[in-house]
Amino acid sequence: MADRSWLTCLIMICCAIAGRPRAASACTVPVFRYALDRWEADPFRLVVPAAWAIDREKSKLLVPLRGNPIANVRVEETDAAGVDRARLLFPDADVALWEGPVEASSLGPLLDSPARRDLLARLLAGDSVVWVVVGTAADAAEVERIAARLRFLEQVGELPEQDPADPDSRLGPGPPLRLKFSVLHVSLDDPAEHFFVRMLAGPDHAGFVSDRVSFAAPVFGRGRVLCAWPLAELDDPNLEDMSLFLTGRCSCRVKNDSPGWDVLLEVAWDTALVNAETQPAASPAGEAAGPGDEPAARPVEAVTRAPAAPAAREPGGRLSGTQLGGIALAILAALAGWRLWRAG
C-alpha cells in the first residue's frame, strides 16, 4: 500500500487541476485559505455500546466527549450484539482509528496532544501548509531537506492576486493571507502522539504506523490532511506539486469532492479565527511576536519532538501533478476530436 500512496494522491489532484474553471471565472482564494474560511472539520465518531448509558462510571468518563461543543467528535450508541468496547471511527468511513475499553488514560489523548497544539498555533498564525513529518530520529536529514525546499518555494512562489470587489473571493476573519510553509517533526515512538499519528496516516494507511513507515502529511485549513506520503517517495517535485496546489486558486468549493481527511482538534474555530485577526499571533515555540514583527518573516524551521540523526534519502523521479493534469487534458481533447471526426 505504501508504494501506491503517491500515485493515488497525484491522481486525485490531477483530476482537481483538470477540472478547474478558467482563470477569468475561478475563485482567487488559495485552496488552504478557502478551507480555513469555509470548511468545517468533519466529526470523528466514538461508537459505544448502548448499555454503557446506565453504567455510571463509563457515563462519567464520556461526559467530556458528549458535552464537548468545540471538538470535532460525537458519541454514538450501538445495540449491536457482542460489542463491548469503544471504537473511534474516521469521519465518513467505517474505519477504526482506535478501539478499546473506556478509560481516562485513553480518552484524554483523543482530544489533545502537544503536537496538535503546535499545529493549531501554526494554522492560526497564518501558515499556508504545515508539513507534518512522522518518523524516527533517523529521519533528521529528510526533515531538513523538506524544510530547505519549502524555504525555496516561499521565495519563488506567489499567491493568486486577490480582487476585493469579487464577492466570491472575499476572505473570512482570520490571520493575514500569506505564503508560509512550516515543518513539524513528530516521533512514531511518542505515546502522547499515538492518536495524532494515526489520524495523519488516515483511513487507508494504518500500515504506515504498524509497519513503522516514516511518512509526511501536508495539513491545511482547519486541520485537513491532503494525503499521506512515505518519505522514501516524497521527492522535491512531488513536494512542490502538493505545496503549490494548496497555495493556488481553489479548484473545488465542495469539501466532499476534494481529496483528504480531517484530524481531531479541540478548538472553537470561528472564535479562534476572529481572535487571530485582531490579536498578535504567538510563534509555535511560544515566543510572542514583538512590536513591529512581521509574521511572514519567520523562516521555515524543521521543529522536531524527537532526537535526530541524519539518514540517507531514497531518490525519486515521477511525473508531477501538473504534468499528469496536462496529459489528462490532452487525452480528453484527442478523444473529443476523434469523435467529432467520426460524427462528420
N, C-alpha and C positions, 0 to 999 in steps of 0.2 A: 504493500500500500504506500509505503514511503516514496518509492521510486515513481509513482504516478501522481503525487500530490501537485507537483509543479505544473504538469500538463492540465490537470483539472482546473486549476486556478487560472491558467492562461486562457483556456477555452472560454471560461465564464467572462473574463474581462474582454477577450476578443469579441464576444457577442455584444457586450455593452458598448464597445467602441464602434463596431459596425452599425449598431442601431442608433447612434447618436444623431440628433437633428442637426441641420446645418447651423453654422455659427451665427447667422443672422437671427435665428429664432431660438437658439439654445439659451438656457439659463446660464448666467455668467458666474453664479455662486460655485466655488470649488466643491468637489464631492465631500471632502471632510467637513466643510462648514455647513453645507446643506444638511448633512446628517446630524451635526451638533444642534442646529436650529430646529429641525423638524422631525427627526426620527426618534420616537420614544423607545426606550430599551424594552425588548421583549422579556416577559417574565419566565423565570425558571419555575418548575412545578415540583413541590415536595409532596409526594403521594404517600399517605399513611393509612394504616388500617382504620376503618370507621370505629372499631371497638375502642380505640385509644381515646375517644371523646369522653368516655366515662372513667378513664384512668387518670386519677388526679395528678400523679407525678408527671406522666407524659404530657398531659394537657398543659401543665405549668411550664414545661420546657418549651412547648410550642408557642406560647404566648408572644415572645418577641418576633416570631415569624408571622403569626396570624394577624397581629395588630400593627405590623410594620408598614407605614404609609409611603415609604420612600424607596425601599429596596425592591428591585425587580424580581420578586419571588412571591409565589402564592402557595398556600397549603390546600391540598385536595384530599378527600377521603375516598377510600375504596372498600367495597364489600366483597371483593374477590376472595374466594376460598384459598386458604393456605398462605395468605400474605401476612407476615408478622414482623416485617421490617419496613423502615422508611426508604424511599427511593427518590433521589433528586434527579429530575429529568431535564434535558436541554429544552429550550423553547421550541415549540413546533416540531418536536421529534420525540419518539418513544425510546430514546437512548439514555441510559442511566449514567450520569456523571459520578454518582456515588450511591451506595446502599448499605444500610446497617442499622443498628439499634439507635434509638434517640437518647443521646447523652449530651450533657453540657459541653464536654470536651470536643464533640464532633459538630454540634450545631453552631457554636460560636464562630469557628473559622469559615463557615459557609458564607457569612455576610461580609467579612472584613479580613484584611491581611495587610502587612506593611507595604508590599509591592503594589497592591491595588490602591492604597492611599497615595503612593508616589505617582502612579499612573494617572489618577484623578487630578492631582495637583498640576501635572503637565498639560492635560487636556483643558483644564480651566484657565491655565496661563496662556493658552493660545497655540500650543504645539499642533502643527498640522497632522502629523502622524508620529506615533510613538512605536518604534520597533522594539518589541519585547523579545529578547533572545533568551531561550530556555536551554540550559545545558549544564556543563560542569566547569571546573577550574581550567580544564584543558582547552576551553574554547576562547580564551582571552584574545588570541591573535585574530580570530574571526570577528569577535565583537569590535575590536579596534578597526579592522578592515571595513566593517559596515559603517562605523561612525565616520571614518575618513571619507568614504564615498558619499555619505549623506552631507557632509560639510561641503563637498564639491557641488552637489546638487543644489544646495542653498545658494551658492554663488552664481550658478548659471541658470537656475530655474526661475520662472515667473508665474505669478498667479494671473488668472484671467482678469482683464480690466473690468471694473465694476461700473455700471451705469446707475446712478442714484435715482434716475427718473423711471427706471424699469420696475414696475410693481412685482414682477415675478422673480426679481433678483435682489430683493431687499434682504439685508441681514437682520437676524433677530438679535436680542440682547446677548451680550457675551464679551469675550476678550477681543482685543483688536485683531483684525484679519491680517495674517502674516504668513510667510513661507518659513516654516520652522520644523525641523526634524529632531528627534532625540532617540537615544538608545537606552534601554533598561535591561540589565542582565539579571535573570532570576535563576537560582540554582534548582536543578532537579532534585537535590537532596535536602532542600529546606522544608521541614514538615509544616511550617506555618503557611507555605505557599502551595501545598499539595492540591487544594481545590482550584486555586487560580491557574496553576499549570495545566490541570485537566481541562479547565474552561478554554484556555488558549488553544489547546490541541483540537478542540471542537468535537462534534458528534461522530466524525468519521475517522479520527486519527488517535484513538485511545492507545494504539500500539506505540506511538511516539513516547508515551510515558512509561508503559510497561516494559518496552524494549530499550529504554534509555537512549532514545534518538534525540540528539540536540536539534532544535528547530527554532525558527523565528516566526513571529506573528505581527503584522502591522495592525495597530489599533488606532481607531479614529472615532470621531463623533462622540456619542455617549457610551463609549466602551464597546464599539463594534470591531470585531476581528474580520479582516478581509479574507485571510487564508492562512494556513499553517504550512511552513516550508522547512524541509530538512536543511540544515546548514550546508551539508555536502552538495546541495543542488542550488543554493542561493548565490549565484554568481552576480557580478556587477550589472549586466544587462537586465536580469530579472528584478534585481533590487531597484533599479532605476524605473523600470516599467511600472511596478507596483506603486512606488512613491509618486511618480508623475501622474499616474492615473488618478490617485486620490487628491492631488492638488490641481487637477484640470477641471474643466467645466463639468457640472453634474449632468450625467447622461441619462439617468433614470430617477424620476421623482417618487416612484413607488418602492418602498423599502423591501417588500416581499419579492420583488423582481430583481433585486440586487444580490450579488454573492455575499456570503459572510454570516456571522452569528454574533450574539452578544455575550459579554461576561456579566457576572452578578456584581453590582456595585450598590452600596448603601449611600445614596445621595438624593437630595431633592433638586433635580436638575434645573427647574425653572427658577427657583430662588438662587441657586448657585451661579447660574449664568448672569442674572441681574447683578449679583454681587461682584462677579468677575468684571463686569463693565464699569462699575462705579468705585471699586476698591483696588489698590495696587496688589498685584499677584506676588506671592512668595515663591521663591525658587524651590524645586523638588528637594533640595538639600536642607530646606528650612530656613534659609537666609533671606530675609525680606529685602525687596528691591529698594534701594535708596533713592533720594530725591534726584530726579533727572535721569535715572537709569532707564535705558531702552530695552524692553524685554527681548526684542528681536536680535539684540547684540549678543545674547547668551550663546556661546558656541555649542556645537553638538558634542556631548560628552558621553562616553560609554560608562554609565553608572552601573556598578555590579554589586551584588549582595553576596558574593562568594569569593574566596581566594582565587586568584587567576594564575595561569601558566600558559605559555604560548603553545599553539597547536598548528599543525600543517593544514593547509586548505586544499580541498579537492577541487581542481579547476572544472569549469563547466562552460558550455557554449551552445545555447539554444536560441531559437528564434524569439524575438521579443513579442510582447502582446500587441504592440502597434503593427509589427510586421505581419503577424497572424491575421490581424484585422484587415489589413490591406489585401492579403491573399484571399481571404474570405469574400471580400467585396469584388475582387477581380473574377473569382469563380462565378459568383452570382451574376455579374454583368455578362460574362461569356454565355452562361446558360440562357439568360434572358434574350440575348442576341440570336442565339441558335433557334430558340422557339419562335421568335419573330420571323426569321428566315424561313422556317418550315411552314409557318402560317401563310407567308406570302407565296 
